[in-house]
């Protein structure tokens, strides 16, 4: 009883073979009575009749294909990262005197995170300020000494001038002239000494100003504030704890906007431009997000030879967390491509991946193609003319330059 299914399968196979590869012959048998008279009378053959009747030509299935725009995108894997994050650390040693804030709290720029005990710094500031006032009070005294020394110098110069004129007329002795010259020299020295005292007083003011500024800066370091608006990623330092220089007070992160960071291969980096639109799907919850390319690295990673790309994504509700894995699609310039069955792919004698097609004379040609995308409907390829007749069945049995008998898929036989 099993012989009947076997015979049925053989019969179906024979019918399929005849329907695909010997269809023209079958048509010729059914139309033989109408075509025979023309042949016998020697009338002209219709156009293409020789192609149909030639039994030596391979019969192939051909699909007409027209190039269509394909929206192209650069696909990379990456992760989310906070737009800004900072570890707020102590710049001086002191005890915490403020109540701690808990992790997850929202802070604004300038909010106090840790307040440290000033200790003796307040008294040191008052002492520095008092020394500055004392230094400032010395300046008028020094200026008065300079004015006094200058007046004495002018007086001695007048006396010296008179002594010199009297000496020239023989009315004054050399001793009087020498005394006047010595007095003038002493007056000049007094002026120099007074000027030095004035400069020292002014330098004392500068030193006291520096001391006040240094002490004030030390006091300012006792208040640790948030540098920008964000979230606390850790509790602030506990009340009563001792913070040394460099000890952590709190960690602040900013998640709006949040960044997507991916690494693009060097073969694709030229297609990514600053300001391009991008979409991503988060691994958690299959959430879809969108943003704009804000950074494209100019230097590749020396190990992976990839380039870092950053994308700014709005995150007003803070639903996107730092460190989530994402599949990123960065928009790039579209290309003209053909959608064809995967079975149309073949190799030429050199091992090049491509497709075979026919020209207007039904002669086979080979074209190398680049595979862009694989979809359930077929594969998108480039490298073919805008209009192409691609062999989708039988391409393995023909080579470039061979004339074939085509049957176009989806079209009624002629």
Steps between C-alpha positions, in 0.01 A plus 500: 500500500795733549579501130209735421631800705839448339351501151296808583812684620685409182211622290482834685877547462478432127216748460689771692810444286296525182314807625819690590776389268303358201208741502586643161520152352160416641359820357651406169324162508166655580541761225673277250208495255496880473879545472571216255354666190719806540805281532408283203422792273832660583337813645703727728543397863350733756743700712658287768367172358851369449577564867197308613558211267873462566523184712867560589438816704467475876167614634513729804256687722557877496368772729473860386644726771509878537723677753317662790621733776605315813515692824841413631618516862816419692418237762716478813462376854565733789380608840356800678719718716439807713554827318697632797624336817735621769635380833485793742803468729630695797785747438590534866482294819211557737203335674158489326240708685211475247216246483565249219290483183391158376579346162243564230424851624477776241741789549540832322819685416630665817311278748709418808607137511744503793571773758829467691595637841699826457696449825759779557474625142258776596746644752780469248296703252440778754870508586593529131248779453643689801852473361376635171350805672825554688696483175265746338543744791877507446469635151402860591787516751745380239363750249548781755863398553558509127353850480711618794818356352420658166456843663832470684668405178365806324617720790852358495519539124416872535774543764746307283425721204556814709828367641626420151426854373661661807803279458540607138502868609742431782246580769477144642759253617552153360394357834156659474458362146604150608256509789215600268584220258504241784167625628347466152633145467349408838167649390505289184562189709208591728272525196609156378448354849152653523404360157621155607286525812198592289559204269534272801169624637329436172657153478366435850152577372540256211624229737213554740251494211645164389474365854135605522421347161675174593314472827169585332561236233569245772168590662320480164631145456305401809175519300472233229225574246348331196671624180190438285143378520470124526449198723699373793648163409622451859418623848686812605759469778352412838464758778806496727728316257849633437575587140862512399619684191373297204230313698167448320210718605249391231467389139267698271382388154292679236261283297315765298609493231656155507765380257514192281856385441582259218807397303479504119730287280746688283319372189184686605632810679496719185121455484446648848483878514458749783134590554361184338180354642521170684262251656568228752324210664585433862550140602290552812131533420560531125469878538550713188689829535631762255770765505765691306868422440698746713854359468696297245851404607792586273723232652433127499541261787845344450373154592162472326559754219157648569395864545297629794170668419277681753130576463303743717156366599239704691409335830268740686331229707834328580356168383827412322767382740875523479666187360211345303587298189356633174494413130560826315405588142662819370337649191726515194459592134264263314606299195332361190478122534318193363280266704552148367471139619801370686509205262608736220847534656775305328876494449697550181810303407717732710287445808346849493154529653248639256196435282446397140264698280408519134516789256260588220642218284450242778877473549614425854707761685654483848499791747673507837269620777526627855257361754342782703222340698332162544123514554217245499394636160846449348842661489587860412803524273690767306720465193223436245371747238191703585295259286616139498366163385644268764510123467343354813483135391749318280788745552727219612479336157608799289802728473561850367465522121255212465166559328204362693126464465344707779167467671406809697359439845150629553436557128288299259709297250525646153 
